[in-house]
Amino acid sequence: MADIEFKFQIEADDDGYVSYECPFCKSTFSLNASEVQKDDPVYTEMYCPYCGLNDVPTNFYTKEVIEQTQNIAMNYMIDEINKAFKKITKNNNKYVKMTYKPLKNQSIKDLKTKEGTEEIFECKNCSNHVKVDYYLGKTKVYCAFCGIDIC
């Protein structure tokens, strides 16, 4: 079976940042969209700017992004089922008659990163940026790309 690829967009905030969520501490932070989408270097792991723990980048997607991808995949499956049953019902004869009610697609909403009061930090090691809630020096900030302490 061939791989199927789905694409969707997440609208960045006014500064060009998109939201992520740490799978460990559940804190949210934002990364510059152009830095995340760079092909060189390719990042195989991401660090939480708050707790410093790392995992694969896809595990840092927000709940809204995960829900959106599930809805897109579900809609693809629903469309394929509807097509299959439509073909089957065309083959009715005098002995067998089939009818079906087409399934309805899930709603797909636009994803937009919310504006907040986060502060932008630049990593002195890799020059990438992270946008986090910073509480007057009470928060340690790690680079989401290379994991070093940037504040």
SEBAKOL-664979 format. One record per residue: y, x, z of N, C-alpha, C, O in turn; residue in three letters. Coordinates in pm, 1 decimal, decimal comma. Layout:
BEGIN
+----------+----------+----------+----------+----------+----------+----------+----------+----------+----------+----------+----------+------+
|     n.c2 |     n.c1 |     n.c3 |    ca.c2 |    ca.c1 |    ca.c3 |     c.c2 |     c.c1 |     c.c3 |     o.c2 |     o.c1 |     o.c3 | code |
+----------+----------+----------+----------+----------+----------+----------+----------+----------+----------+----------+----------+------+
|        Y |        X |        Z |        Y |        X |        Z |        Y |        X |        Z |        Y |        X |        Z |  Ala |
...
+----------+----------+----------+----------+----------+----------+----------+----------+----------+----------+----------+----------+------+
END
This chain:
BEGIN
+----------+----------+----------+----------+----------+----------+----------+----------+----------+----------+----------+----------+------+
|     n.c2 |     n.c1 |     n.c3 |    ca.c2 |    ca.c1 |    ca.c3 |     c.c2 |     c.c1 |     c.c3 |     o.c2 |     o.c1 |     o.c3 | code |
+----------+----------+----------+----------+----------+----------+----------+----------+----------+----------+----------+----------+------+
|   -117,0 |     84,2 |      0,0 |      0,0 |      0,0 |      0,0 |    124,2 |     89,3 |      0,0 |    128,1 |    190,6 |     69,8 |  Met |
|    222,1 |     53,0 |    -75,6 |    345,5 |    130,4 |    -87,2 |    433,0 |    109,8 |     37,0 |    430,7 |      4,1 |     99,9 |  Ala |
|    509,5 |    213,3 |     69,9 |    604,8 |    201,6 |    179,6 |    719,2 |    110,7 |    137,6 |    761,9 |    111,5 |     22,1 |  Asp |
|    767,3 |     33,7 |    231,6 |    879,3 |    -56,4 |    206,5 |    995,7 |     -7,3 |    290,9 |    980,3 |     20,5 |    409,9 |  Ile |
|   1111,1 |      3,0 |    228,8 |   1229,0 |     52,7 |    299,0 |   1333,3 |    -56,8 |    307,8 |   1366,1 |   -121,6 |    208,4 |  Glu |
|   1385,3 |    -76,8 |    428,4 |   1491,0 |   -174,0 |    451,5 |   1616,9 |    -98,4 |    491,2 |   1609,8 |     -0,5 |    565,5 |  Phe |
|   1730,6 |   -142,5 |    443,0 |   1857,9 |    -80,8 |    478,4 |   1952,1 |   -186,7 |    532,6 |   1953,0 |   -301,0 |    486,9 |  Lys |
|   2030,4 |   -146,9 |    629,9 |   2135,3 |   -232,6 |    681,8 |   2246,2 |   -143,8 |    736,1 |   2226,8 |    -23,7 |    754,9 |  Phe |
|   2361,5 |   -202,6 |    761,1 |   2476,8 |   -126,2 |    805,5 |   2517,5 |   -165,0 |    946,9 |   2504,0 |   -279,5 |    989,8 |  Gln |
|   2567,9 |    -64,2 |   1017,0 |   2628,8 |    -86,7 |   1146,7 |   2774,7 |    -46,3 |   1132,1 |   2805,2 |     68,3 |   1099,2 |  Ile |
|   2863,1 |   -139,1 |   1156,3 |   3005,7 |   -109,2 |   1142,0 |   3052,5 |    -27,4 |   1262,3 |   3034,0 |    -67,7 |   1377,1 |  Glu |
|   3112,6 |     86,7 |   1234,8 |   3162,1 |    174,8 |   1340,1 |   3288,3 |    117,0 |   1403,6 |   3350,6 |     25,8 |   1349,3 |  Ala |
|   3324,3 |    171,1 |   1518,7 |   3449,8 |    129,2 |   1581,7 |   3567,1 |    193,1 |   1507,2 |   3547,0 |    260,6 |   1406,2 |  Asp |
|   3687,7 |    172,2 |   1555,9 |   3807,0 |    221,1 |   1487,0 |   3812,4 |    373,7 |   1477,2 |   3880,1 |    427,9 |   1389,9 |  Asp |
|   3740,9 |    443,5 |   1567,1 |   3737,6 |    589,7 |   1565,0 |   3622,6 |    644,8 |   1479,7 |   3610,1 |    766,3 |   1464,1 |  Asp |
|   3538,8 |    556,3 |   1424,5 |   3426,3 |    599,9 |   1341,9 |   3299,1 |    626,8 |   1420,3 |   3212,6 |    700,7 |   1373,4 |  Gly |
|   3285,7 |    568,7 |   1538,2 |   3169,2 |    591,8 |   1623,6 |   3078,8 |    468,7 |   1627,8 |   3125,6 |    355,1 |   1619,9 |  Tyr |
|   2946,6 |    494,1 |   1640,7 |   2848,5 |    386,5 |   1654,3 |   2775,9 |    401,7 |   1787,8 |   2760,4 |    512,6 |   1839,0 |  Val |
|   2731,7 |    288,7 |   1843,3 |   2671,9 |    286,4 |   1977,0 |   2524,2 |    321,0 |   1976,9 |   2450,5 |    289,9 |   1883,4 |  Ser |
|   2483,3 |    386,4 |   2084,7 |   2343,9 |    419,1 |   2113,5 |   2318,6 |    386,9 |   2259,8 |   2412,1 |    370,9 |   2338,3 |  Tyr |
|   2189,8 |    377,7 |   2295,9 |   2153,5 |    349,9 |   2434,7 |   2040,2 |    441,7 |   2476,6 |   1941,0 |    455,2 |   2405,2 |  Glu |
|   2054,8 |    504,5 |   2592,1 |   1951,8 |    595,6 |   2643,0 |   1828,0 |    516,2 |   2684,1 |   1839,2 |    418,5 |   2758,1 |  Cys |
|   1709,2 |    557,3 |   2636,7 |   1587,1 |    486,0 |   2675,6 |   1547,3 |    512,8 |   2820,9 |   1461,0 |    443,8 |   2875,0 |  Pro |
|   1609,1 |    611,4 |   2883,4 |   1573,4 |    648,0 |   3020,6 |   1667,0 |    584,5 |   3123,2 |   1621,6 |    511,6 |   3211,4 |  Phe |
|   1797,4 |    611,5 |   3112,5 |   1892,3 |    561,3 |   3212,8 |   1964,4 |    434,7 |   3167,5 |   2040,0 |    375,4 |   3244,5 |  Cys |
|   1941,1 |    392,6 |   3041,5 |   1998,1 |    269,5 |   2983,8 |   2150,2 |    274,3 |   2967,2 |   2212,7 |    170,6 |   2944,9 |  Lys |
|   2210,1 |    391,7 |   2977,5 |   2354,1 |    406,4 |   2956,3 |   2384,8 |    400,4 |   2807,2 |   2304,2 |    443,2 |   2724,6 |  Ser |
|   2501,8 |    347,0 |   2773,5 |   2542,7 |    342,7 |   2633,8 |   2647,5 |    450,3 |   2607,3 |   2728,7 |    483,6 |   2693,7 |  Thr |
|   2643,4 |    502,7 |   2487,1 |   2738,2 |    603,8 |   2443,0 |   2754,3 |    587,7 |   2293,5 |   2680,0 |    512,7 |   2230,3 |  Phe |
|   2850,9 |    657,6 |   2236,7 |   2875,6 |    646,0 |   2093,2 |   2879,2 |    783,6 |   2029,9 |   2921,8 |    881,3 |   2091,4 |  Ser |
|   2833,4 |    789,3 |   1905,0 |   2834,2 |    913,2 |   1827,3 |   2910,3 |    890,7 |   1698,5 |   2911,2 |    780,4 |   1644,0 |  Leu |
|   2973,7 |    995,2 |   1650,5 |   3048,7 |    989,0 |   1525,7 |   2950,3 |    963,1 |   1412,3 |   2856,3 |   1040,1 |   1392,6 |  Asn |
|   2971,4 |    855,8 |   1338,5 |   2877,5 |    813,7 |   1233,5 |   2856,6 |    922,2 |   1129,1 |   2744,1 |    942,7 |   1083,4 |  Ala |
|   2962,2 |    991,9 |   1090,6 |   2947,6 |   1094,8 |    987,0 |   2865,3 |   1213,1 |   1037,0 |   2797,3 |   1278,0 |    957,5 |  Ser |
|   2869,7 |   1242,4 |   1166,9 |   2790,4 |   1352,4 |   1221,7 |   2643,3 |   1314,4 |   1233,5 |   2555,4 |   1398,2 |   1213,5 |  Glu |
|   2616,9 |   1189,7 |   1265,5 |   2478,4 |   1142,5 |   1277,7 |   2410,4 |   1140,1 |   1140,8 |   2291,1 |   1168,3 |   1129,8 |  Val |
|   2486,0 |   1106,7 |   1037,4 |   2429,1 |   1091,1 |    903,3 |   2418,8 |   1222,6 |    825,8 |   2367,5 |   1223,2 |    713,9 |  Gln |
|   2466,0 |   1333,1 |    882,2 |   2458,1 |   1461,9 |    812,9 |   2312,6 |   1498,9 |    785,7 |   2224,8 |   1472,9 |    867,8 |  Lys |
|   2288,1 |   1559,4 |    670,8 |   2153,9 |   1604,3 |    635,8 |   2127,0 |   1747,3 |    682,6 |   2011,9 |   1791,0 |    684,0 |  Asp |
|   2231,4 |   1820,1 |    720,8 |   2212,6 |   1958,3 |    761,1 |   2295,7 |   1987,1 |    884,5 |   2418,4 |   1982,3 |    875,7 |  Asp |
|   2237,0 |   2016,2 |    997,2 |   2092,7 |   2020,4 |   1019,9 |   2036,7 |   1880,6 |   1044,5 |   2110,4 |   1787,8 |   1077,9 |  Pro |
|   1906,5 |   1867,2 |   1027,5 |   1838,5 |   1741,7 |   1057,4 |   1797,6 |   1746,4 |   1204,6 |   1727,6 |   1838,4 |   1247,0 |  Val |
|   1840,8 |   1648,1 |   1281,5 |   1808,9 |   1645,3 |   1424,0 |   1680,6 |   1566,0 |   1447,4 |   1668,6 |   1450,6 |   1406,0 |  Tyr |
|   1585,8 |   1629,8 |   1514,0 |   1458,2 |   1564,0 |   1543,0 |   1453,0 |   1510,2 |   1685,0 |   1359,4 |   1439,5 |   1722,3 |  Thr |
|   1554,0 |   1544,0 |   1763,8 |   1563,4 |   1489,7 |   1898,4 |   1709,5 |   1465,7 |   1932,6 |   1799,9 |   1527,5 |   1876,4 |  Glu |
|   1729,9 |   1373,8 |   2026,9 |   1864,3 |   1339,0 |   2071,2 |   1864,7 |   1346,0 |   2223,5 |   1764,2 |   1317,4 |   2288,6 |  Met |
|   1978,2 |   1384,3 |   2278,6 |   1993,9 |   1395,2 |   2423,3 |   2089,0 |   1287,3 |   2472,8 |   2186,6 |   1253,2 |   2405,8 |  Tyr |
|   2059,5 |   1234,5 |   2590,2 |   2150,6 |   1139,1 |   2652,2 |   2268,5 |   1216,7 |   2710,2 |   2248,1 |   1312,0 |   2785,3 |  Cys |
|   2391,1 |   1177,7 |   2676,8 |   2508,1 |   1247,0 |   2731,4 |   2523,2 |   1231,7 |   2882,9 |   2595,5 |   1309,5 |   2945,1 |  Pro |
|   2456,9 |   1133,7 |   2942,9 |   2469,0 |   1109,7 |   3086,4 |   2358,5 |   1178,1 |   3166,8 |   2387,4 |   1254,5 |   3259,0 |  Tyr |
|   2232,4 |   1151,2 |   3132,8 |   2122,1 |   1205,8 |   3212,8 |   2064,8 |   1333,8 |   3153,4 |   1992,6 |   1405,8 |   3222,4 |  Cys |
|   2094,7 |   1364,0 |   3028,2 |   2049,4 |   1487,3 |   2965,5 |   1906,4 |   1484,8 |   2914,9 |   1860,6 |   1583,4 |   2857,3 |  Gly |
|   1834,3 |   1374,7 |   2934,6 |   1696,2 |   1366,5 |   2886,5 |   1695,4 |   1345,9 |   2735,9 |   1789,8 |   1290,9 |   2679,1 |  Leu |
|   1587,5 |   1390,9 |   2671,5 |   1582,5 |   1381,0 |   2526,1 |   1458,9 |   1306,5 |   2478,0 |   1358,8 |   1294,6 |   2548,6 |  Asn |
|   1469,7 |   1256,5 |   2354,6 |   1362,1 |   1183,4 |   2288,6 |   1396,5 |   1180,9 |   2139,4 |   1499,4 |   1234,2 |   2098,1 |  Asp |
|   1310,9 |   1119,4 |   2060,2 |   1340,3 |   1108,1 |   1917,0 |   1460,7 |   1015,4 |   1899,2 |   1477,9 |    921,8 |   1977,3 |  Val |
|   1544,0 |   1039,7 |   1798,3 |   1666,5 |    959,9 |   1781,1 |   1643,6 |    809,2 |   1771,3 |   1725,8 |    731,3 |   1819,6 |  Pro |
|   1533,8 |    767,2 |   1709,7 |   1510,8 |    623,3 |   1694,4 |   1491,6 |    552,2 |   1828,5 |   1511,4 |    431,0 |   1836,5 |  Thr |
|   1453,9 |    624,2 |   1933,1 |   1438,4 |    561,9 |   2064,8 |   1571,9 |    539,3 |   2134,4 |   1576,0 |    479,9 |   2242,2 |  Asn |
|   1680,9 |    585,8 |   2074,5 |   1814,2 |    565,5 |   2130,1 |   1887,6 |    448,2 |   2064,3 |   2004,0 |    423,5 |   2095,7 |  Phe |
|   1821,7 |    376,2 |   1974,2 |   1886,3 |    260,9 |   1912,1 |   1913,9 |    154,3 |   2017,4 |   1837,7 |    139,2 |   2112,9 |  Tyr |
|   2023,2 |     80,6 |   1999,6 |   2057,3 |    -25,7 |   2094,1 |   1965,6 |   -146,0 |   2073,9 |   1896,8 |   -156,6 |   1972,4 |  Thr |
|   1965,6 |   -234,9 |   2170,4 |   1884,8 |   -357,3 |   2161,7 |   1922,2 |   -439,4 |   2038,3 |   1835,5 |   -499,2 |   1974,4 |  Lys |
|   2050,5 |   -442,2 |   2005,2 |   2097,0 |   -518,4 |   1889,4 |   2041,2 |   -461,4 |   1758,7 |   2004,3 |   -537,0 |   1668,9 |  Glu |
|   2035,1 |   -331,0 |   1748,1 |   1981,1 |   -266,7 |   1627,5 |   1831,3 |   -294,0 |   1616,7 |   1781,3 |   -323,3 |   1508,1 |  Val |
|   1760,7 |   -284,5 |   1726,9 |   1616,7 |   -311,4 |   1726,6 |   1590,7 |   -456,8 |   1687,6 |   1501,3 |   -484,9 |   1607,8 |  Ile |
|   1668,7 |   -548,8 |   1743,7 |   1654,0 |   -690,8 |   1709,4 |   1681,1 |   -713,3 |   1560,9 |   1609,7 |   -789,2 |   1495,3 |  Glu |
|   1783,9 |   -647,6 |   1508,1 |   1818,6 |   -661,4 |   1366,4 |   1704,5 |   -611,3 |   1277,3 |   1669,5 |   -676,9 |   1179,2 |  Gln |
|   1646,9 |   -496,4 |   1310,4 |   1537,0 |   -443,4 |   1228,4 |   1414,5 |   -534,3 |   1235,6 |   1345,2 |   -552,8 |   1135,5 |  Thr |
|   1387,5 |   -590,5 |   1351,7 |   1275,8 |   -683,9 |   1364,2 |   1299,6 |   -809,8 |   1281,0 |   1207,2 |   -860,1 |   1217,1 |  Gln |
|   1421,7 |   -860,4 |   1281,4 |   1453,9 |   -980,0 |   1201,9 |   1443,1 |   -952,3 |   1051,6 |   1395,4 |  -1037,0 |    976,1 |  Asn |
|   1486,9 |   -835,2 |   1008,5 |   1476,9 |   -799,2 |    866,7 |   1330,3 |   -790,2 |    824,8 |   1292,4 |   -841,2 |    719,3 |  Ile |
|   1247,7 |   -725,4 |    907,5 |   1105,0 |   -714,1 |    877,3 |   1038,0 |   -851,4 |    879,2 |    953,0 |   -880,6 |    795,0 |  Ala |
|   1076,1 |   -934,8 |    974,6 |   1019,3 |  -1070,5 |    983,0 |   1055,9 |  -1151,1 |    858,9 |    971,8 |  -1222,8 |    804,9 |  Met |
|   1179,8 |  -1140,0 |    813,5 |   1222,3 |  -1212,6 |    693,5 |   1144,5 |  -1167,0 |    571,4 |   1109,7 |  -1249,0 |    486,5 |  Asn |
|   1116,8 |  -1038,6 |    561,1 |   1035,9 |   -989,3 |    449,6 |    896,1 |  -1051,8 |    454,4 |    843,9 |  -1097,2 |    352,6 |  Tyr |
|    836,9 |  -1053,3 |    573,0 |    703,5 |  -1110,8 |    588,8 |    704,9 |  -1261,1 |    556,6 |    614,4 |  -1310,5 |    489,4 |  Met |
|    805,4 |  -1332,6 |    603,6 |    817,4 |  -1476,7 |    576,8 |    830,1 |  -1501,6 |    427,4 |    766,6 |  -1592,7 |    374,2 |  Ile |
|    911,4 |  -1421,8 |    358,9 |    927,2 |  -1437,2 |    213,7 |    795,7 |  -1415,0 |    140,8 |    763,2 |  -1488,9 |     47,8 |  Asp |
|    719,6 |  -1314,0 |    182,1 |    590,5 |  -1285,7 |    118,9 |    489,9 |  -1399,2 |    143,7 |    415,2 |  -1436,3 |     53,1 |  Glu |
|    487,5 |  -1453,6 |    263,9 |    397,7 |  -1566,1 |    295,9 |    437,3 |  -1688,6 |    213,9 |    351,3 |  -1757,1 |    158,6 |  Ile |
|    567,1 |  -1716,0 |    206,2 |    613,4 |  -1831,2 |    127,8 |    575,0 |  -1817,1 |    -19,2 |    533,1 |  -1914,5 |    -81,7 |  Asn |
|    588,8 |  -1696,4 |    -75,1 |    550,4 |  -1674,1 |   -215,5 |    400,7 |  -1697,2 |   -235,5 |    359,5 |  -1759,8 |   -333,1 |  Lys |
|    319,9 |  -1646,5 |   -142,5 |    174,1 |  -1660,7 |   -154,8 |    132,8 |  -1807,5 |   -148,7 |     51,1 |  -1851,6 |   -229,6 |  Ala |
|    187,3 |  -1883,0 |    -55,3 |    149,5 |  -2023,6 |    -42,8 |    202,5 |  -2106,9 |   -158,5 |    140,6 |  -2206,2 |   -196,7 |  Phe |
|    316,1 |  -2067,6 |   -214,5 |    368,8 |  -2139,5 |   -330,3 |    272,1 |  -2125,1 |   -447,7 |    247,4 |  -2221,5 |   -520,2 |  Lys |
|    217,3 |  -2004,6 |   -466,5 |    119,8 |  -1982,1 |   -574,4 |     -7,8 |  -2062,5 |   -550,9 |    -63,6 |  -2119,8 |   -644,5 |  Lys |
|    -53,6 |  -2066,7 |   -426,3 |   -177,4 |  -2137,9 |   -394,0 |   -162,7 |  -2287,6 |   -420,3 |   -254,2 |  -2349,8 |   -474,1 |  Ile |
|    -49,9 |  -2345,6 |   -383,6 |    -32,2 |  -2489,9 |   -400,4 |    -18,5 |  -2530,4 |   -546,6 |    -37,1 |  -2647,3 |   -580,6 |  Thr |
|     13,9 |  -2434,7 |   -633,2 |     20,6 |  -2465,5 |   -776,6 |   -119,4 |  -2485,5 |   -835,2 |   -134,1 |  -2544,5 |   -942,2 |  Lys |
|   -220,7 |  -2437,1 |   -766,3 |   -358,1 |  -2446,6 |   -815,6 |   -431,5 |  -2568,6 |   -760,7 |   -554,4 |  -2567,3 |   -752,9 |  Asn |
|   -360,3 |  -2672,4 |   -722,9 |   -423,6 |  -2795,3 |   -675,2 |   -507,5 |  -2856,8 |   -787,1 |   -474,3 |  -2845,0 |   -905,0 |  Asn |
|   -616,8 |  -2922,6 |   -748,1 |   -697,9 |  -2997,2 |   -844,8 |   -735,4 |  -3131,0 |   -781,4 |   -685,3 |  -3165,6 |   -674,4 |  Asn |
|   -825,1 |  -3207,3 |   -848,7 |   -856,9 |  -3341,1 |   -797,5 |   -940,1 |  -3336,3 |   -669,5 |   -949,7 |  -3437,2 |   -599,7 |  Lys |
|  -1001,0 |  -3220,6 |   -636,5 |  -1084,0 |  -3210,1 |   -516,6 |  -1007,4 |  -3152,4 |   -396,5 |  -1033,0 |  -3188,4 |   -281,6 |  Tyr |
|   -914,4 |  -3063,5 |   -425,6 |   -840,1 |  -2997,4 |   -318,1 |   -691,2 |  -3008,4 |   -346,8 |   -643,3 |  -2971,6 |   -454,1 |  Val |
|   -620,5 |  -3059,6 |   -248,8 |   -475,3 |  -3066,6 |   -261,7 |   -414,1 |  -3000,7 |   -138,1 |   -441,5 |  -3039,3 |    -24,5 |  Lys |
|   -330,6 |  -2900,4 |   -163,9 |   -263,5 |  -2829,4 |    -55,4 |   -113,0 |  -2847,6 |    -66,9 |    -56,1 |  -2846,5 |   -176,1 |  Met |
|    -51,1 |  -2864,2 |     47,5 |     94,7 |  -2864,3 |     54,0 |    134,3 |  -2769,8 |    167,8 |     54,3 |  -2741,4 |    257,0 |  Thr |
|    255,2 |  -2723,3 |    163,4 |    303,8 |  -2640,3 |    272,9 |    453,7 |  -2657,8 |    286,1 |    523,2 |  -2692,6 |    190,7 |  Tyr |
|    500,8 |  -2633,3 |    404,6 |    644,1 |  -2636,3 |    431,3 |    686,4 |  -2490,1 |    446,1 |    638,0 |  -2420,4 |    535,2 |  Lys |
|    776,9 |  -2443,2 |    358,8 |    818,6 |  -2302,4 |    364,8 |    875,6 |  -2265,2 |    502,1 |    947,2 |  -2343,0 |    565,2 |  Pro |
|    841,9 |  -2145,5 |    545,2 |    894,6 |  -2093,9 |    671,0 |   1041,5 |  -2056,6 |    653,2 |   1084,6 |  -2022,6 |    543,1 |  Leu |
|   1117,4 |  -2063,3 |    761,4 |   1260,0 |  -2031,1 |    754,9 |   1283,8 |  -1888,2 |    801,6 |   1217,8 |  -1839,1 |    893,1 |  Lys |
|   1379,3 |  -1822,9 |    736,9 |   1413,7 |  -1685,0 |    772,2 |   1490,8 |  -1678,6 |    903,1 |   1557,2 |  -1774,3 |    943,0 |  Asn |
|   1480,3 |  -1563,1 |    969,5 |   1557,0 |  -1533,4 |   1089,0 |   1702,2 |  -1508,9 |   1048,8 |   1729,1 |  -1465,2 |    936,9 |  Gln |
|   1793,8 |  -1536,4 |   1137,5 |   1934,6 |  -1510,7 |   1104,2 |   1963,4 |  -1361,0 |   1118,4 |   1915,5 |  -1294,7 |   1210,4 |  Ser |
|   2041,8 |  -1311,1 |   1026,0 |   2082,8 |  -1170,9 |   1026,0 |   2233,1 |  -1169,5 |   1050,6 |   2309,8 |  -1229,4 |    975,2 |  Ile |
|   2274,4 |  -1100,7 |   1156,3 |   2417,3 |  -1096,5 |   1186,3 |   2470,7 |   -955,5 |   1161,5 |   2395,4 |   -858,1 |   1161,1 |  Lys |
|   2598,7 |   -947,1 |   1141,3 |   2662,2 |   -817,0 |   1121,6 |   2663,1 |   -741,0 |   1253,0 |   2691,1 |   -797,0 |   1358,9 |  Asp |
|   2631,8 |   -611,8 |   1244,3 |   2635,7 |   -526,9 |   1362,9 |   2767,5 |   -450,9 |   1364,6 |   2800,8 |   -380,9 |   1268,9 |  Leu |
|   2841,8 |   -464,7 |   1472,7 |   2970,1 |   -395,4 |   1486,4 |   2974,0 |   -328,3 |   1622,6 |   2940,5 |   -389,2 |   1724,2 |  Lys |
|   3014,8 |   -203,4 |   1623,5 |   3029,2 |   -130,8 |   1748,1 |   3153,9 |   -181,0 |   1819,6 |   3261,1 |   -190,5 |   1759,8 |  Thr |
|   3139,3 |   -212,9 |   1947,5 |   3250,0 |   -267,0 |   2025,4 |   3345,2 |   -155,1 |   2067,6 |   3304,1 |    -42,8 |   2096,9 |  Lys |
|   3473,1 |   -189,9 |   2069,6 |   3574,5 |    -96,7 |   2117,7 |   3566,6 |    -90,7 |   2270,0 |   3537,8 |   -190,9 |   2335,5 |  Glu |
|   3592,3 |     26,3 |   2325,1 |   3588,3 |     41,1 |   2470,2 |   3690,5 |    142,7 |   2516,8 |   3783,5 |    177,7 |   2444,2 |  Gly |
|   3671,8 |    189,0 |   2638,2 |   3764,7 |    284,4 |   2698,2 |   3703,7 |    423,9 |   2707,1 |   3746,2 |    505,4 |   2789,0 |  Thr |
|   3605,2 |    451,1 |   2623,7 |   3536,8 |    579,9 |   2630,8 |   3628,4 |    694,2 |   2588,5 |   3728,5 |    675,1 |   2519,4 |  Glu |
|   3590,1 |    813,8 |   2633,0 |   3663,8 |    934,6 |   2599,5 |   3577,6 |   1019,6 |   2506,4 |   3455,9 |   1026,6 |   2523,7 |  Glu |
|   3639,8 |   1084,2 |   2407,9 |   3568,0 |   1165,8 |   2310,6 |   3564,2 |   1310,6 |   2358,5 |   3665,8 |   1366,8 |   2399,3 |  Ile |
|   3443,4 |   1370,6 |   2352,7 |   3424,3 |   1511,1 |   2387,1 |   3366,3 |   1585,0 |   2267,6 |   3284,9 |   1529,9 |   2193,4 |  Phe |
|   3408,3 |   1709,8 |   2248,8 |   3354,3 |   1793,1 |   2141,6 |   3268,1 |   1902,2 |   2202,6 |   3306,7 |   1965,0 |   2301,2 |  Glu |
|   3151,0 |   1924,7 |   2143,8 |   3059,8 |   2029,4 |   2189,2 |   3108,1 |   2164,0 |   2133,3 |   3130,5 |   2178,2 |   2013,1 |  Cys |
|   3123,5 |   2261,0 |   2222,0 |   3168,5 |   2393,3 |   2178,5 |   3057,1 |   2469,2 |   2106,1 |   3084,3 |   2565,2 |   2034,0 |  Lys |
|   2932,5 |   2427,1 |   2124,9 |   2818,5 |   2493,9 |   2062,4 |   2795,2 |   2448,6 |   1918,6 |   2783,1 |   2531,6 |   1828,6 |  Asn |
|   2788,9 |   2316,1 |   1896,4 |   2754,7 |   2264,7 |   1763,1 |   2870,3 |   2191,2 |   1695,5 |   2856,5 |   2147,8 |   1581,1 |  Cys |
|   2982,9 |   2176,6 |   1763,2 |   3104,4 |   2111,1 |   1711,4 |   3089,9 |   1961,3 |   1685,2 |   3176,3 |   1901,9 |   1620,7 |  Ser |
|   2983,0 |   1899,7 |   1733,7 |   2967,3 |   1755,1 |   1721,0 |   3039,4 |   1686,3 |   1836,0 |   3079,6 |   1750,2 |   1933,3 |  Asn |
|   3055,0 |   1554,8 |   1823,2 |   3132,0 |   1477,5 |   1920,2 |   3047,5 |   1367,5 |   1983,4 |   2952,6 |   1317,1 |   1923,5 |  His |
|   3084,3 |   1332,4 |   2104,7 |   3021,5 |   1221,1 |   2175,3 |   3132,4 |   1144,5 |   2246,2 |   3228,9 |   1202,9 |   2295,6 |  Val |
|   3116,5 |   1013,0 |   2249,9 |   3215,0 |    925,0 |   2313,8 |   3147,0 |    859,1 |   2432,6 |   3051,1 |    783,9 |   2415,6 |  Lys |
|   3196,8 |    887,2 |   2554,6 |   3132,0 |    837,6 |   2676,2 |   3235,8 |    783,8 |   2773,2 |   3354,9 |    812,9 |   2761,8 |  Val |
|   3188,1 |    704,1 |   2869,7 |   3272,2 |    663,7 |   2981,5 |   3278,8 |    784,4 |   3074,9 |   3175,9 |    833,8 |   3120,9 |  Asp |
|   3398,4 |    830,6 |   3101,9 |   3418,0 |    949,9 |   3183,6 |   3502,8 |    911,6 |   3303,9 |   3616,6 |    867,2 |   3288,7 |  Tyr |
|   3448,3 |    928,6 |   3421,4 |   3514,0 |    882,8 |   3543,5 |   3577,1 |    998,4 |   3620,6 |   3520,0 |   1046,9 |   3718,3 |  Tyr |
|   3693,2 |   1041,6 |   3577,3 |   3773,9 |   1140,0 |   3648,0 |   3692,1 |   1256,8 |   3702,4 |   3702,0 |   1291,2 |   3820,2 |  Leu |
|   3612,5 |   1316,5 |   3616,5 |   3537,8 |   1435,2 |   3655,4 |   3410,2 |   1408,5 |   3732,0 |   3342,7 |   1502,9 |   3773,2 |  Gly |
|   3374,8 |   1281,3 |   3752,4 |   3254,3 |   1249,8 |   3828,5 |   3131,4 |   1236,2 |   3739,5 |   3020,8 |   1214,8 |   3789,2 |  Lys |
|   3149,8 |   1248,2 |   3609,7 |   3040,0 |   1234,1 |   3515,6 |   3016,0 |   1367,6 |   3446,6 |   3109,0 |   1430,7 |   3396,5 |  Thr |
|   2891,2 |   1409,2 |   3444,8 |   2852,9 |   1527,4 |   3368,4 |   2824,6 |   1478,6 |   3227,0 |   2763,9 |   1372,9 |   3209,5 |  Lys |
|   2867,3 |   1553,1 |   3126,4 |   2849,3 |   1510,6 |   2988,2 |   2769,3 |   1616,4 |   2913,4 |   2805,6 |   1733,9 |   2910,6 |  Val |
|   2659,3 |   1571,7 |   2852,8 |   2575,6 |   1658,0 |   2771,2 |   2597,8 |   1626,1 |   2624,0 |   2628,6 |   1512,4 |   2588,5 |  Tyr |
|   2582,3 |   1725,8 |   2539,3 |   2590,5 |   1702,6 |   2395,0 |   2467,7 |   1626,4 |   2351,0 |   2355,6 |   1664,1 |   2385,1 |  Cys |
|   2487,2 |   1518,9 |   2275,2 |   2374,7 |   1437,1 |   2229,8 |   2293,7 |   1508,6 |   2122,4 |   2179,7 |   1470,7 |   2095,6 |  Ala |
|   2350,5 |   1610,6 |   2061,1 |   2283,7 |   1680,2 |   1949,9 |   2207,9 |   1806,3 |   1996,0 |   2094,8 |   1829,3 |   1953,3 |  Phe |
|   2269,8 |   1887,2 |   2082,7 |   2203,0 |   2012,8 |   2123,0 |   2167,8 |   2015,6 |   2271,1 |   2094,4 |   2104,5 |   2314,2 |  Cys |
|   2217,6 |   1921,5 |   2350,1 |   2177,3 |   1907,2 |   2488,8 |   2250,9 |   1992,8 |   2589,8 |   2221,6 |   1984,0 |   2709,0 |  Gly |
|   2345,9 |   2075,9 |   2546,7 |   2414,4 |   2160,4 |   2645,3 |   2519,4 |   2079,2 |   2721,1 |   2566,5 |   1975,6 |   2674,2 |  Ile |
|   2554,2 |   2128,9 |   2838,4 |   2656,7 |   2066,4 |   2922,4 |   2792,3 |   2093,6 |   2859,0 |   2832,8 |   2209,2 |   2846,7 |  Asp |
|   2864,2 |   1986,6 |   2817,8 |   2994,0 |   2006,8 |   2754,3 |   3110,5 |   1969,6 |   2845,7 |   3226,7 |   1983,3 |   2807,3 |  Ile |
|   3079,7 |   1922,7 |   2966,1 |   3187,6 |   1888,3 |   3057,1 |   3139,4 |   1894,5 |   3200,4 |   3216,6 |   1868,6 |   3292,7 |  Cys |
+----------+----------+----------+----------+----------+----------+----------+----------+----------+----------+----------+----------+------+
END
